[in-house]
Amino acid sequence: MSNQRTPALETIVQRDRLVLLSALIGISAIAWAYTIVLSGGAGHAVHVTILAEPRSWTGTDLAMTFGMWTVMMMAMMLPTAAPMVLSLAKISREQSASTSPVAPATGFLLGYAIVLTAFSLVAAAAQWGLHQAAWTSMAGQSTNRVFAGAVLLAAGGFQFTRLKDACLRRCRSPLWFLMTQWRPGSVGGLRMGIAHGRFCIGCCWALMALMFIGGSMNLLWTAGLALFMLAEKALPGGRAVGRIAGAGLVVSGAVLLGTNLLAVP
């Protein structure tokens, strides 16, 4: 790959960046708008079955919950993938100025979306199982203090594991990921998107479990987690932020479990 950047190539790269960034912002905005609707605005009446009093789930409930998790995951995770997509487009254009990076970038986003969708299916099934066990409400909000404390402890503890470090390292370094995982073309982009999606889920799955404490469609929890994950992946001190948050989660979980034990007669 040539490192020479002519003014014409620089202009093309900047144009690619603008087009892809605009597309990512647009897709993320649509996902966030729909998430806001589902969280209790105009979509409340449509999704009243999910927010109703405890009862047995139906296939429709599971399908609707899967849809909500999918939209929410897209809203939360797509912005964190922006640096990777822009870096991919830049390298693709520099390798061949006459070839548009739209195809590999589209393939990447498709692969990334496939992984997020698969995770959403697992999360929806977990929400169903937790409700059946009477640990959460139909809306995915914890109704069991021991379960909530355990989730806080697990999510906080995971922040200090080697697996977390390994996955976060790949999420925080787009160029390193692309240099080691590079595949040309749209199919290559698809494979890279799947690989990157796996690293992102490996990095954030424990944090996503926190949604079972505040509620799977709680807008404040969703927005808070999205901002935290973006900061952890993008800010220079993101790893330190993650460890501080992990310590806070561990303490919160320990306090919650401790107070629950003390309350037992």
Secondary structure, DSSP 8 states (H G I E B T S, - for coil): ------HHHHHHHHHHHHHHHHHHHHHHHHHHHHHHHHTTSTTTTTTTTTTSSS----HHHHHHHHHHHHHHHHHHHHHHHHHHHHHHHHHHHHH-TTS-SHHHHHHHHHHHHHHHHHHHHHHHHHHHHHHHTTSB-TTSBB--HHHHHHHHHHHHHHTTSHHHHHHHHHHH-HHHHHHHH---HHHHHHHHHHHHHHHHHHHHHHHHTTHHHH-TT-HHHHHHHHHHHHHHHHSTTHHHHHHHHHHHHHHHHHHHHHHHHHH--
